[in-house]
Amino acid sequence: MSVTETAGRIRGEKERLLFNRRLLRGWLYVILLMLVALVLVGGATRLTDSGLSITEWKPIHGVIPPLNDQEWQEELEKYRQIPEYQQINKGMSIEAFKRIFWWEWAHRILARGVGLVFALGLAFFWLTGRIEKGMGPKLTGLFLLGGLQGAVGWWMVASGLVERVDVSQYRLATHLTLACIIFTAIMVVARGLAPHTEPPADARTQRFAGIVVILVLFQIYLGGLVAGLDAGMSYNTWPLMDGRVVPGDLFVIEPAWRNLFENPKTVQFIHRLGAYTLLAVTLWHMIGTRRREPGTTHARRALVLFHLVLVQAAVGIAALLTQVRFDAALTHQFVALIVLGFAAAHWRATKGAYPLPTEVVVRS
């Protein structure tokens, strides 16, 4: 084989690899959009108190909703057996039940849809040899995390079927945070498969970008606790809370640590502090990146990230002042996903794209 033929073959292999990366990236972006829809429908399910309307976990048969009046009555009868109906919704009409049922059903069908699209895509790319070395474990891990998330979702629902009239805030926050971890991981993999126009950023920039991602995830976890406790329904003033900068009665439950998870006032206050901390850290990150790497894409993205967090803070305040009005609350959740996705993509971009397989690099 001549030198020209060898060079052409190597070039062809590299082009094929980059093409496969584009396909994988497009598939992962579709999954990300589906996850955004899933999280938003999950938020609506919580806001409408619909999460306990389906009292069984049927991963296969549960795809089919009630199709006639008899099946609707059967579903309602199952709902009548749980504390939420007996203590809060006693006497609920079939029409009112249908309204909460459809939110929960939509949430579950979307979750199944995400799993199906991921599984089919993974099988296609694997069987057609489009998954490069080192990428298989990452994609398999994401698939397994998705399966775990389904189990965590049922574990959450089960907490509200026996003794409680709602789901455990611990489990709700875990369910939400795991969904966001999966979202983050997919974004990181997708961004790593994309071509990068600039070299990796300074190590300090990379480290700070990673810290921002962790802080956003922690803030979302706190938001899950707030939602689980309906903590946003009270103390609807800002910047003061209960008329003070630091409100009283933050540690009235014994032992004291339980206030961090079970006292609505304390949980809301910590969520506020988390927002202030995140805003300060992204401001510092923006200033530091622009000083260390002026004019680079990394610096511009740090600037955008700070402004996204600023917008999210404003949306959060609006949601609080409106006593978690439906549209304001869902907007707050949506912008949180935008912030998380951008932060994850920014962090991966500071590290550069995934390196090409060794054999392609050597032969090139």
N, C-alpha and C positions, 0 to 999 in steps of 0.2 A: 504494500500500500504506500502510495507516494506521500510526501509531506503535505501536499495540498489536500489530498483526500483525508489524511489523518486530522488535519486542522478543521476541515469541514465537518467531520464526524463529531469531533469534540464540541464544536460550536452548536451542532444539532442537539447533542445531549444536554448542553446548558440551556438552550432555548426550550427544550422539552421540559426540563426541570422547572424553569421559570413559569412556563405555561401551566404546569400542574399546580404550582404554588398559587397562581391566580385563581384556578378553579377551586382549590381548597379554601382560599380566602373568601371567595364569593359565597360558597356554601356556609362558612362560619358566620358571615355577616347576615345571611338569611336567618340562621339560628338566633343570632343576637336580636334581630328585630322581633322574632317570635317570643323571645324571653322578655323583651320590653312589654309586649302585649300581655304576656302571662302575669308579670308582676303588677301591671296596672289593673287587670281584672281581679287579681288577688286583693289589691287595695280596695277596689270597689266592693268586693265581697265582704271585706271587713267593715267598711263604712256603712253598708246596708244590713249588717248583722245577718248575713246569709250563710256563713261558713258551716253551720251545723244542720243545714236543711237536708243534707244527704247523710244518713246515719250509717251507711255501709261502705266498705271499700271493695269495689268490684272492678279491678283493672281492665278486664276484658268486657264483661257484660254491662258494665256501667256506662259504656259508650252510648247505649240506646236509652233515651229518656222515656218517661211514661207516654204511651201512645193513645190511651183512651181514658175515660172517666174512672173506670175501675182501677186502673194502674195508678192514676193520680191519688185516688182515695187510699190505696195501699201505702203509697209513699207518705202521705199525710199522717196515716195511722202510726207509721214508724216514728215520725217526728214527734207525735203526741206522747211518746214514751220517755222522752228525755226531759231533764229539768228546765231547759230553756223554754220549751212550750208550756210546761206546767206552771212555771213561776212568772213568765213574762208575756208569752203569746197565747195564753189560754183562750180558746174560742176563735182562733184565727180561721178566716175563711179560706176556701180552696184557692180563690184568686190571689189572695195575699200570700199564700204559701207558694204559689207558682212564681211569684215575683222574686222571692228569695231563692227558690230552687234553681231558677235559670242562671243566676249569678254563679252559684257554686258549680253547677254543671258546666258552664262555660269555662270556668277556671280549670276544672279537671280535664275537659276535652282539649283545651289548649296545652296542658301539661303532657297529655298523651301525644298530641301532635308534635310537640318539640322532640319527645323521645323517638317517635317514628321517623321524623325527618333526619334526626341525627343518626339513627341506626341504619337507615337505608343509604344515606350518604357515606357513612363509614364503610359499609359493606361494598358499595360501588368503588370507592377509591382504593380500597384494599385489594379487591379482586382484579381490578384493572392495573394494579402495580403503580399507582400514582402517589403512594405515600412513601416519601423518602426515609432513609435510615435515620432513626432517632425521633421521628415524628409519631410513630405508632404508639409508643407508651403514653405520650401526651394525650392523644386523641382517645385512647382506650380509657385512660384515667378520667377524662371528661365524661365519657359515657357512663362509667361506674358511679361518678358523682351524681349524675342525673338520676340513676336508679336509687341511690341513697336518698336523694331529695324527695322522691315519691314516697318512700317509707317514712321519712320525717314529716311529710305533709299529713299522712294518716295518723301518725303518732300525735301530731298537734290536734287534729280533729277529735281523736279519741279522748283527749283530756277534757272535752266539754260535753261528753255524752252520759256521764254517770252522776257526778256530784256537783259539778259546776254548771253555771248558766252561760258560760262562754269558754273559749279556749284559754289555756295557760299562757300568760304573757311570756314566760320563759321559752315555751315551745314555739310560740308565734315568732318571737325575735330570732330564734335559731333557724326556723324555716325561711324567714326572709333573708337572713344573713347568708345562709348556705346558697340560696338562689343567686345572691349578689356575688358570692365567691365564684360560682360557676360562670356567671356573666363576665366577671373580671378575667378569669382564666381563659375563656374563649377569646376575649378581646386581645389579651396578651399574645396568644398563639397566632391569631389572625394578623396582628400588627407585626409580629416577628417574621411572618411569611411575606410581608410587603417589602418592596425595594426602598432603601433609605438614601436620600440625596446627600446626607452629611455624615461624617464619621461620628462614632459614639461621643457622648458628652463627657465632661470632667467627672471624676469619681464622686465628688461632693454633690454635683447636680443629680447624678443617678441615685445616690443615697437619699437625697431629699425628696426626689420624685417618688421613690418607693415608700417613704414615710407618709407622703400625702395619700397614697392609695390605702395604706393601713388605716389612717385616720378617717378617711371617707367610709370605709367598711365599718369601723367602730361607731361612727356617727349613725350609720344606717341601723346597726344593732340597737343603739339607744332609741332610734325612731321606732323600731319594732316594739320595744318595751312601752314606749309612749302610747302606741296604738293599742297594744294589748291591755293596757290599764285605762284606756280612754282618758289619758292624762291631759290631752290637749283641750278637753271640754271645759276645763276650769283654769283660773288664773290667766284670763285672756287679755292681759295688758302687756305693754312693752314700751320702754326698756325695763321698767320696774316690774317686779313679780310680787303679788300680794302687798303692794305698796312699798316694797323695799328692794334695795339692790341685792341683798342676800336675805331671802325670806326666812322666817322662823319655822319651827316645828319640822325640820328636815329629818330629824332622827327620833321620831316618837315611837317607832316599832322596835321591839326587842327580839333578838339581838340586833345591834345597830346595822349590821351589813344588809339585813333584809330590806332596809329602807331604799337601798340602791336599786332594788328590783321590784319592790312591792308597794312603796309609798308613791302615789301619783305625783305629789308635789316635788319630792326629791328627784324622781326620774325626769320630770319636765325640766327642773333646774339644771340637772347634769346635762341634759340634751342641749340646753341653751349654752352652757359652758363649752360643750363640745363644738358647737357652731362657731363660737368666738375663737376657740383654739384653732380650728381648721382654717378660718379666715386669716388669722395671724400667720400661720405656718405657710399658707399659699402666698401671702404677701411677701414674706421673707424669702421664700423660694424664688419668686418672680424677681425680686431685687438682686438676689445673689446670682441668679443665672444670667441676668442682663449685664451684670458687672463682669462675670467670669468669661462669658461667651457672647459678647455684644454682636447683634446683627445676624445671629444664627437662628435656625428654625427652632432649636431648643428654647431659646430665649423668647421667641414669639409665642410658642405654645405655653410657656410658663405664664406669660401675660394673659393669654386667653383663659387658662385654667383659673387664675385669680378672679377674673371677671365672672366666670361661670359660678364660682363659689359665692361671689357677691350677689349675683342674681338669685341663687338658691336661698341665701340668707333672707333676702327681701320677700321671696315667695313664702318662706317659712313663717315670717312675721305676719304676712297677710293671712295665712292659714290659721295662725293662732288668734289674731284679732277677730276673725269671722267665726270663731268657735268651731274650727275644722269643718267649714262648709265643704260639701262634696267636691265641687269643682276645684276649689283652692287646695284641698288635701291631695287630690289626684295630681294636680299640677306640681305640687311639692314633691311627690313621689317620682313623677316623670323627670323633673329637673335633677333629682338626686341620681337617677340612672345616667343622665347625660354627664353629670360631673364625674361619676364613677368611671364611665366608659372612657371619657377623655383623659382622666388621670391615669388609667391603666395603659391607654395607648401612648400617652406621653412618656410614662416610665419605660415602656418597652422601646420606644424610639430613642431614648437617651442611651440605651445599650446597643442599639444597632439591630440590623436584621439577623435572623438565624444564619449562621455560616453555611455556605454550600457544602455538600458532601465532599469529603477529602479527595476521593478519586477524581472528581470533576476539577477541583482546584489544582491538584498535582498535574493532571494531564493537560490542563490549560497552560 
